[in-house]
Amino acid sequence: MLEVKDVFENFRFETFVDVHSNIFEEYLSSVIAKLPKENPEYRAVSDKIESLYEQYPKVMAVLDTENASDLSEQECKALIEILELRNRLSDMQQEAIYFRGCYDSVGYLKKAGIL
């Protein structure tokens, strides 16, 4: 009977990062680049940010740290909303990367004969 320790001894486990560390950032970028096409909520949040930038152009200037900027009360509210939406996008990106890793883990386990 084949034991789990025998599977591990015969299987040299290398992660994607081990093998492709030189292109890992590119891989992550490709996962994130798919989000606007595949995730309607992500696309809606991105569109909302763009809409706010168009409505309040001075808000984007605040993010330019080389120049001073003054904002009206409405522009400050828009800036706060934009920052919250950007955090939401970041959370969605991290979730997509996490689940892609889970998906890849299943592939590794299948390759190892564990699943």
Secondary structure in CASP SS format (residue, H / E / C, confidence):
PFRMAT SS
TARGET T0000
AUTHOR 0000-0000-0000
METHOD secondary structure of the structure
MODEL  1
M C 1.00
L C 1.00
E C 1.00
V H 1.00
K H 1.00
D H 1.00
V H 1.00
F H 1.00
E H 1.00
N H 1.00
F C 1.00
R C 1.00
F C 1.00
E C 1.00
T C 1.00
F H 1.00
V H 1.00
D H 1.00
V H 1.00
H H 1.00
S H 1.00
N H 1.00
I H 1.00
F H 1.00
E H 1.00
E H 1.00
Y H 1.00
L H 1.00
S H 1.00
S H 1.00
V H 1.00
I H 1.00
A H 1.00
K C 1.00
L H 1.00
P H 1.00
K H 1.00
E H 1.00
N C 1.00
P H 1.00
E H 1.00
Y H 1.00
R H 1.00
A H 1.00
V H 1.00
S H 1.00
D H 1.00
K H 1.00
I H 1.00
E H 1.00
S H 1.00
L H 1.00
Y H 1.00
E H 1.00
Q H 1.00
Y C 1.00
P H 1.00
K H 1.00
V H 1.00
M H 1.00
A H 1.00
V H 1.00
L C 1.00
D C 1.00
T C 1.00
E C 1.00
N C 1.00
A C 1.00
S C 1.00
D C 1.00
L C 1.00
S C 1.00
E H 1.00
Q H 1.00
E H 1.00
C H 1.00
K H 1.00
A H 1.00
L H 1.00
I H 1.00
E H 1.00
I H 1.00
L H 1.00
E H 1.00
L H 1.00
R H 1.00
N H 1.00
R H 1.00
L H 1.00
S H 1.00
D H 1.00
M H 1.00
Q H 1.00
Q H 1.00
E H 1.00
A H 1.00
I H 1.00
Y H 1.00
F H 1.00
R H 1.00
G H 1.00
C H 1.00
Y H 1.00
D H 1.00
S H 1.00
V H 1.00
G H 1.00
Y H 1.00
L H 1.00
K H 1.00
K H 1.00
A C 1.00
G C 1.00
I C 1.00
L C 1.00
END
